[in-house]
Amino acid sequence: MIIVPVKEGENIERALKKFKRKFEKTGVVKELRNRQAFTKPSIEKRQQKIHAVYVQKLHLSEE
């Protein structure tokens, strides 16, 4: 359960923004989207490899 303490006189929009940020960090929506369609393990591995290559290129370009 997500708890957002609201201080006295704090703006509702600010509290809502905090709630949305905390909710997004939990990854519930991302998990739900991933579970909507099954992806084969071989495709998941391929995507992970592609992502790893991309990240490695980013790190090499920084140096």
Stockholm file with secondary structure:
# STOCKHOLM 1.0

chainA/1-63         MIIVPVKEGENIERALKKFKRKFEKTGVVKELRNRQAFTKPSIEKRQQKIHAVYVQKLHLSEE
#=GR chainA/1-63 SS CCCCCCCTTCCHHHHHHHHHHHHHHHTHHHHHHHHHSCCCHHHHHHHHHHHHHHHHHHHHHHC
#=GC SS_cons        CCCCCCCTTCCHHHHHHHHHHHHHHHTHHHHHHHHHSCCCHHHHHHHHHHHHHHHHHHHHHHC
//
